Amino acid sequence: MRIDVVTIFPSYLAPLREALLGRAIDRGLIEVAVHDLRDWTHDVHQAVDDSPYGGGPGMVMKPQVWGEALDSVIGPVIDSPARLVVPTPAGRPFTQQLAHEWTSAERLVFACGRYEGIDQRVVDHYAQRMPVDEVSIGDYVLVGGEVAVLVMVEAVVRLLPGVLGNPRSAAEDSFSDGLLEGPAYTRPEVWRDLPVPPVLRSGDHAAVDRWRRDRALERTARLRPDLLAALPPDALDEADRAV
Ligand SMILES: Nc1nc2cc(Br)ccc2s1
């Protein structure tokens, strides 16, 4: 997978080259290129924004600059293997399911907005020619899309084959079965008078699996009842319903 990010703050994306993601790049599992939007300006001030039509606070990012940048980064949009992703608080929710969907993309191109966002005609223009996703990472407003890109790239790349040491980790994620993950424990057996639940040391794998499922159901019911409600009818068996 090739990932391109267009931003006015390229250094914000430096964490993409650290740790797990950095190793995925070094191993050739992904390619990452970060582009400075100002490279496509032609004025001495390298202007990337202007006042909003209709008035209102803040500034809007100019369509011309974005158009030149995305044309250059995406290349010919006919039959482009790329998806254009625009992080925005006004977007569809980014979910584990969407992360999984994006793992099949040959290319992801992220457009990082700042200020009051990017002139809508940029999305409208490219949406006529390729898949465009306006995506939110949560119901809060950041100062720009760069942090959202870090979140989404990590969520997607960790799902790619070979990136995680143990593929079971991704398969048993929170949300992988529609539930939140239950609690996890490691040594010591007792820490500050708090013991590890005995079942986890029993060696009875069936009992451990049942216990973990019960804790996941309890946690989901407590913290995210909406996820429980969204489960397909056959997702819970009789033992689940007894929790
Ligand atoms: N939650 C989010 N807030 C923002 C703000 C800007 Br400005 C651009 C993208 C995003 S995604």
The ligand as an SDF file (V2000), in Angstrom:
LIG
                    3D

 11 12  0  0  0  0  0  0  0  0999 V2000
  -12.0700   15.7520   14.3440 N   0  0  0  0  0  0  0  0  0  0  0  0
  -11.4800   16.5530   13.3820 C   0  0  0  0  0  0  0  0  0  0  0  0
  -11.2730   17.8520   13.4810 N   0  0  0  0  0  0  0  0  0  0  0  0
  -10.6960   18.4000   12.3520 C   0  0  0  0  0  0  0  0  0  0  0  0
  -10.3910   19.7350   12.1500 C   0  0  0  0  0  0  0  0  0  0  0  0
   -9.8220   20.1000   10.9540 C   0  0  0  0  0  0  0  0  0  0  0  0
   -9.4080   21.9220   10.6600 Br  0  0  0  0  0  0  0  0  0  0  0  0
   -9.5470   19.1890    9.9400 C   0  0  0  0  0  0  0  0  0  0  0  0
   -9.8590   17.8640   10.1380 C   0  0  0  0  0  0  0  0  0  0  0  0
  -10.4270   17.4810   11.3460 C   0  0  0  0  0  0  0  0  0  0  0  0
  -10.9260   15.9150   11.8770 S   0  0  0  0  0  0  0  0  0  0  0  0
  1  2  1  0
  2  3  2  0
  2 11  1  0
  3  4  1  0
  4  5  1  0
  4 10  2  0
  5  6  2  0
  6  7  1  0
  6  8  1  0
  8  9  2  0
  9 10  1  0
 10 11  1  0
M  END
$$$$
